[in-house]
Amino acid sequence: MNDFAEVMDEASEARVTAQLDSLRKETGIEFAVLTLRTQAEFTPEMTLEAFAQGVFDHWGIGDKERNDGILALVLVDDREMRIELGLGYAGQWDRAAERVVDDFFLPDFRRGDYQAGIEAGVQEAISSIALPFADRADPPSAAWADKAPPYSVMLGMLAFIFRRFLSDQAARLRKCPSCGRCGLRVRRETIKAASRSATGQGERTTYCPHCDWRDRDTFVIPSQRSSSSNGFGGGRSGGGGASGRW
């Protein structure tokens, strides 16, 4: 969280920072938030979109192989913002970014409450962009975006903080492929712990308590240190995302 415009109080900034840190630890996705007073102090000749992409690439947000970073740039005095997506996001993700900007950042910004807008927008971007992308889900369709429920901010917060817990609990609603009864369980084990220079590996076992059915897969535990000297992983943007003005 880089609040150079000083629109966040200490508690709010700490909450957003904790969300971004947890997202990175859980999924490896780097999400940066930057607030500035005006772009004119830096590159007044650039468009907002070019400026956001320049910041993104200069910082190297996201993994350099996956290019999965996200930047939320807010220019307070210019009354404009942008969500910039890494090169790894297909063009269809722009629709989700547009919805996050229009429905979660801008309403509070128009009321002058930048703190609330940033918290709501970051939560929803994590819920509807970062986490589905990490799970290799398809980009949301336009129909899904138009029908997003109003409680998605709270759902996004829960999905972010308790992502694994919620995922494991959701298994209880699924039917066993063998006996057909509901109530699957999930157990996770660390096979190889992550270090500061290398990723680790874990094993997830989904099983049925009513019969002998088991399903196992592995997942990557992100390393504890980024490969970039500035704290990010060397990712690039392809110019995708969405802008908004108020």
FENQUI-V85998 format. One record per residue. N is the residue number from 1. PSI is psi in degrees with one decimal (* if undefined). D_LAST is the distance of its C-alpha to the last C-alpha in Angstrom with 1 decimal. Layout:
n: [N & N]
psi: [PSI & PSI]
d_last: [D_LAST & D_LAST]
This chain:
n: [1 & 2 & 3 & 4 & 5 & 6 & 7 & 8 & 9 & 10 & 11 & 12 & 13 & 14 & 15 & 16 & 17 & 18 & 19 & 20 & 21 & 22 & 23 & 24 & 25 & 26 & 27 & 28 & 29 & 30 & 31 & 32 & 33 & 34 & 35 & 36 & 37 & 38 & 39 & 40 & 41 & 42 & 43 & 44 & 45 & 46 & 47 & 48 & 49 & 50 & 51 & 52 & 53 & 54 & 55 & 56 & 57 & 58 & 59 & 60 & 61 & 62 & 63 & 64 & 65 & 66 & 67 & 68 & 69 & 70 & 71 & 72 & 73 & 74 & 75 & 76 & 77 & 78 & 79 & 80 & 81 & 82 & 83 & 84 & 85 & 86 & 87 & 88 & 89 & 90 & 91 & 92 & 93 & 94 & 95 & 96 & 97 & 98 & 99 & 100 & 101 & 102 & 103 & 104 & 105 & 106 & 107 & 108 & 109 & 110 & 111 & 112 & 113 & 114 & 115 & 116 & 117 & 118 & 119 & 120 & 121 & 122 & 123 & 124 & 125 & 126 & 127 & 128 & 129 & 130 & 131 & 132 & 133 & 134 & 135 & 136 & 137 & 138 & 139 & 140 & 141 & 142 & 143 & 144 & 145 & 146 & 147 & 148 & 149 & 150 & 151 & 152 & 153 & 154 & 155 & 156 & 157 & 158 & 159 & 160 & 161 & 162 & 163 & 164 & 165 & 166 & 167 & 168 & 169 & 170 & 171 & 172 & 173 & 174 & 175 & 176 & 177 & 178 & 179 & 180 & 181 & 182 & 183 & 184 & 185 & 186 & 187 & 188 & 189 & 190 & 191 & 192 & 193 & 194 & 195 & 196 & 197 & 198 & 199 & 200 & 201 & 202 & 203 & 204 & 205 & 206 & 207 & 208 & 209 & 210 & 211 & 212 & 213 & 214 & 215 & 216 & 217 & 218 & 219 & 220 & 221 & 222 & 223 & 224 & 225 & 226 & 227 & 228 & 229 & 230 & 231 & 232 & 233 & 234 & 235 & 236 & 237 & 238 & 239 & 240 & 241 & 242 & 243 & 244 & 245 & 246]
psi: [120.3 & 86.8 & 72.2 & -18.1 & -9.3 & 54.4 & -3.2 & 140.5 & 172.9 & -42.3 & -43.4 & -42.2 & -38.1 & -38.1 & -45.3 & -43.1 & -41.6 & -39.0 & -45.5 & -39.8 & -42.3 & -38.6 & -44.2 & -42.1 & -38.3 & -39.2 & -15.3 & -4.2 & 130.4 & 124.6 & 115.2 & 140.6 & 128.3 & 122.9 & 134.6 & 158.7 & -49.2 & 147.4 & -22.9 & -24.8 & -13.4 & -68.3 & 77.0 & -20.5 & -13.5 & 154.5 & 161.7 & -43.8 & -43.1 & -38.3 & -45.5 & -42.3 & -37.2 & -43.5 & -46.5 & -51.0 & -33.8 & -41.4 & -25.5 & 48.7 & 130.2 & 164.4 & 136.5 & -16.6 & -43.9 & -25.1 & 55.0 & 18.1 & 163.9 & 137.6 & 130.4 & 111.6 & 124.7 & 121.5 & 100.4 & -53.8 & -28.0 & -15.7 & 48.3 & 157.7 & 168.8 & 141.9 & 118.0 & 130.3 & 150.1 & 163.9 & -22.9 & -13.7 & 125.8 & 162.8 & -25.7 & -21.8 & -16.5 & -33.0 & -40.3 & -39.8 & -40.2 & -42.3 & -41.0 & -44.8 & -51.4 & -37.7 & -15.5 & -37.7 & -55.2 & -37.9 & -44.8 & -35.8 & -39.1 & -24.2 & 1.6 & 8.9 & 80.6 & -35.0 & -49.8 & -40.5 & -39.8 & -43.1 & -46.2 & -43.4 & -41.4 & -44.0 & -45.8 & -36.8 & -38.5 & -45.6 & -43.5 & -8.3 & -62.0 & -51.0 & -44.9 & -38.0 & -41.6 & -33.7 & 5.8 & 32.5 & 158.1 & 150.0 & 143.8 & 142.9 & 165.0 & -37.8 & -42.0 & -43.4 & -39.6 & -24.4 & 16.9 & 132.6 & 151.2 & -17.8 & 13.4 & -22.0 & -50.6 & -39.9 & -39.2 & -41.0 & -44.7 & -43.0 & -31.2 & -50.8 & -40.3 & 39.7 & -51.8 & -39.7 & -46.5 & -39.4 & -43.2 & -38.5 & -33.1 & -27.2 & -25.5 & -19.8 & -11.2 & 150.9 & 143.5 & 129.7 & -18.2 & -57.6 & -13.7 & 3.2 & 148.3 & 161.2 & 34.7 & 152.3 & 157.3 & 134.0 & 132.9 & 140.6 & 143.8 & 119.2 & -44.5 & 119.9 & 145.8 & 150.9 & -175.2 & -16.1 & -4.3 & 148.8 & 160.9 & -174.2 & 139.2 & 164.3 & 131.9 & 123.0 & 119.8 & 127.1 & 160.5 & 125.9 & -8.5 & -17.9 & -166.7 & 12.1 & 135.2 & 147.4 & 129.9 & 142.3 & 167.3 & 159.8 & 156.4 & 135.5 & 115.1 & 149.2 & 162.2 & -1.6 & 135.8 & 154.0 & -5.8 & 140.4 & -22.0 & 10.6 & -8.9 & 172.0 & 6.0 & 21.1 & 165.8 & 157.3 & 148.1 & 8.7 & 3.1 & 159.9 & -152.0 & 146.0 & 159.3 & 152.7 & 149.1 & *]
d_last: [22.0 & 21.2 & 19.2 & 19.7 & 16.8 & 18.7 & 16.1 & 18.6 & 21.9 & 25.0 & 25.4 & 22.0 & 22.3 & 25.7 & 24.7 & 22.2 & 24.9 & 27.5 & 25.6 & 25.2 & 28.8 & 30.1 & 28.3 & 30.0 & 33.3 & 33.3 & 32.1 & 32.2 & 28.5 & 26.7 & 23.0 & 21.5 & 18.4 & 17.5 & 15.2 & 15.5 & 14.5 & 14.2 & 15.7 & 17.7 & 20.2 & 21.2 & 20.8 & 19.1 & 20.7 & 19.3 & 16.4 & 13.9 & 16.0 & 19.2 & 18.3 & 17.5 & 20.7 & 22.6 & 21.7 & 22.6 & 25.9 & 26.8 & 26.6 & 28.2 & 26.2 & 28.2 & 31.9 & 33.3 & 35.1 & 32.6 & 29.4 & 27.6 & 25.1 & 21.4 & 18.9 & 15.5 & 14.0 & 11.2 & 10.8 & 9.9 & 10.6 & 9.1 & 5.6 & 6.4 & 8.9 & 11.8 & 14.7 & 17.8 & 21.0 & 24.6 & 27.0 & 28.7 & 26.0 & 26.8 & 24.3 & 24.1 & 22.3 & 19.2 & 18.8 & 18.9 & 16.3 & 13.9 & 14.6 & 14.2 & 10.7 & 9.7 & 12.1 & 12.5 & 10.0 & 6.6 & 8.6 & 9.9 & 7.1 & 5.8 & 9.5 & 9.9 & 12.1 & 11.6 & 15.2 & 15.0 & 12.1 & 14.1 & 17.2 & 16.2 & 14.7 & 17.7 & 20.1 & 19.0 & 18.9 & 22.4 & 23.5 & 22.4 & 22.6 & 24.7 & 27.5 & 28.1 & 28.2 & 30.7 & 32.7 & 32.8 & 31.3 & 30.2 & 26.5 & 25.1 & 25.5 & 22.9 & 24.8 & 24.6 & 20.8 & 20.4 & 22.9 & 21.7 & 22.9 & 20.8 & 23.0 & 22.2 & 20.5 & 23.9 & 25.8 & 23.9 & 24.9 & 28.4 & 28.7 & 27.7 & 30.0 & 32.8 & 32.4 & 36.1 & 37.2 & 35.1 & 36.3 & 39.9 & 39.7 & 38.4 & 41.6 & 43.5 & 42.1 & 43.5 & 47.0 & 49.6 & 50.4 & 54.1 & 54.9 & 51.9 & 51.3 & 47.9 & 47.3 & 46.9 & 46.5 & 45.0 & 46.6 & 45.2 & 47.4 & 46.9 & 49.2 & 48.3 & 46.1 & 43.4 & 44.1 & 42.2 & 43.1 & 43.4 & 41.9 & 43.9 & 44.8 & 44.9 & 46.5 & 45.0 & 47.7 & 46.9 & 50.0 & 51.4 & 53.3 & 55.4 & 56.8 & 57.2 & 54.1 & 52.2 & 49.4 & 48.5 & 45.9 & 44.7 & 41.4 & 40.4 & 39.8 & 37.5 & 39.2 & 38.5 & 37.6 & 35.3 & 37.0 & 34.6 & 35.4 & 31.8 & 31.5 & 30.1 & 32.2 & 31.8 & 29.4 & 27.6 & 24.6 & 25.1 & 21.6 & 20.5 & 17.4 & 13.8 & 10.6 & 6.9 & 3.8 & 0.0]
